[in-house]
Amino acid sequence: MRAVSIIFRREMVAYLRSPVGYIVAALFLLVDGILFQAEALGGTTQRLSADVLSGFFMYTSGITIVAAIALSIRLIAEERQTGTLVLLNTSPVRDVEIVIAKFLSAFVFLCGMILLSVYMPLLILVNGKISFAHLAIGYLGLVLLGGASLAIGMFSTAIARQQLIAAAVGATTAGVMYLLHPLATKLAPPLKNIVSNLGLWHIHYRDGFLRGIWNLSDTVYYLAVIYFFLLLATKILEAKRWR
């Protein structure tokens, strides 16, 4: 645990001192704010506050996936490019500790970004009412979806030697998982239900967290995705260590 704590603090300092984290956070809030203004406050027709809040969680989820991939691609690929990964590999630190520490640092930073956007849905209170349970469940969904996307990014940055390739692999993997539900509509049961439930967004986020509905199965799904891709990242690092 001491090794995890040291690497975690190192990565958090890197996010706070380098412009990359601030640029990603600024773009996240800027795009989110523009979409909120256009969709929630810029319309001429009256809408229910619950629909406005659901719309906010819908487009924020897409931005969260992109931001998570952007934050994660540097975690290992940058170490490999600069040669500092060799120092980690030759130190008495296990690969699983490297993966967990780097994931946690990016996850904490991402959660901070997501929480900074909370003022947007609260603006709905100016002319309407919102359910704070819906708000809490929606943000829980964003955090879990962001964590799953970060884990996918960790997997991609463990594979690739360059950050651009890691970004491409991460975006492709997330895109394929997003498209599993639309693709499942072309399949016959029971394969249809299996493939659909493996999708990253539609069943577990859109039909649950986005609408303010919490299901234990949705939470377990995102935790399983995080565990699976972090395990893959760990195994990839272990394989490359012994080459």
Buried (B, 14 or more C-beta within 10 A) or exposed (E): EEBBEBBBEEBBEBBEEEEBBEEBBEBBBEBBEEBBEEBBEEEEEEEEBBEBBBBBBBBBBBBBBBBBBBBBBBBBBBBBBEEEBEEBBEEEBBBBBBBBBBBBBBBBBBBEBBEEBEEBBEBBEEEBEBEEEBBEBBBBBBBBBBBBBBBBBBBBBBBBEBBEBBBBBBBEBBEEBBBBBEEBEEEEEEEBEEBBBBBBBBBBBBBBBBBBBBBEEBBEBBBEBBEBBBBBBBBBBBEBEEE
